[in-house]
Amino acid sequence: MAQQGHIVPYRTFVLVWLALLVLTVITVAVTRIEVGAWKIWTALGIATVKSALVVFFFMHMKYEPLYYRIYLYLTLLILAIFIGLTFSDVHYRITP
């Protein structure tokens, strides 16, 4: 049995693309403001939102079965843990 495809209107793709452009502008604007360590966390947060938009809409993860999404979330959680541990290691290695 062939799997039925889903039709996504062009309007959805255009809106997601515009959201990605706006988030890119916000990322560039944040780099111009001096907020210390929050600059990195803000950029990472915006990058997370942008990657979620790409994965869910352009890569059609939104329309996949639940178990595929669970595997994706689990993988991203493990990745986030490794990145967090790396940041904490580097943070505590810096001498004041």
N, C-alpha and C positions, 0 to 999 in steps of 0.2 A: 504494500500500500504506500503510495507516494504521500509525503508530508505536504500539507497545504501551507503555502506561504502566507505572509501577512502583508497588507498594503499600508504603507505609512505615507500620509500626505506630505507633499513638498513643504507645506507650511510648517510642519513640525521640524523638519531638517533646517529650514531657514531660521526659525526661532532659536533652535539649539545653537546654530552657527553664530547668530547675533549675541546670544548669551556668552559664548566662548570669546567673542571679540570684546565684549564689555568686561569680562573677567580678566582678559589680557591687559586692557587699559588700566584696570584697577591694580593689577600686579605691578605694572610699570609705575603707577602713581605712588604706590606704597614704597617703592625703592627710593623715591625722592624725599620721603619724610623720615626724619631721624627718630626712631622709637626703640632703639637698642635691639635687644634679642627678639622683641615682638615682630621685627621685620621678617625674620626667618620663619617664624611660626605662622604669620599671616600669609606669606608666600606659599608655604607648604599647604595651608588650609585651602587657599584658592586653587592650587594645583590639584588637590584632591577632588574638589568640586568639578574642575574641568575634566579630569580623567574619568570621573563617574559619568558625566554627560556623554563623553565619547563612547565609553563602554556600553552604556545602557541604550543610547539612541543610534549612534552610527554603527556599532557592532551588534546591535539588536539583542543584547542580553535581556532587555526588558521583556522580550517575547519568548524566552527560553523556559523550559520547565524549572520548577522550584529547586530540584537537586543540583542543577548546574549553577544556579545562583548561590546556593549554600556553599558549594565547593569554591566559588569565586570569593565569597565573603571570608571563608576560612583561610584561604591563601593570602588574601589581603591583610587579614588580622595577623597572621604569622609574619608577613613582611613588615607590618607596622611595629610589631614587637622587636624584630631585629634592628630596624632603624632606630627605634627608641633606645634600645640598649646601646647601640653605637653612639648615639648622641650623648647618653649619660656617661659612657666611658670617656669620650673626648672631653666632656665638660669637667669631669673630676681629674683629668690629667693636667689641665692648665693650672699652672702655679700662679697664685695672686701676686 
